[in-house]
């Protein structure tokens, strides 16, 4: 798993990148669609957990699945990107941001399933 740290590097998101934020442009980004599909595949395992340690393990498994889902032909790895609100440019987020996004998405799936039931 790559270790990501805040960097000043300005990046142009590619189709594997996961954008942090809200709105249609973030939601419709190809990397975010792939992200939600990967998270959804792990939801049943997450739903069967009872301890925080087990939930953290599922989150780590999702992170590993995301990073291993890169394009082997182009040697690209998905990155979690945040947008600088002042300069309107993307930068690589800390690894914790990715874990938090995965955990949040797993909880959101649970909420949506409860609402639909």
Secondary structure, DSSP 8 states (H G I E B T S, - for coil): ----------B---TT-EE-S-SHHHHTSHHHHHHHHHHHHTHHHHHT--SHHHHHHHHHHHHHHHHTTS-TTTT----EEEE-TTT--EEE--HHHHHHHHHHHHHHHHHHHHHH-
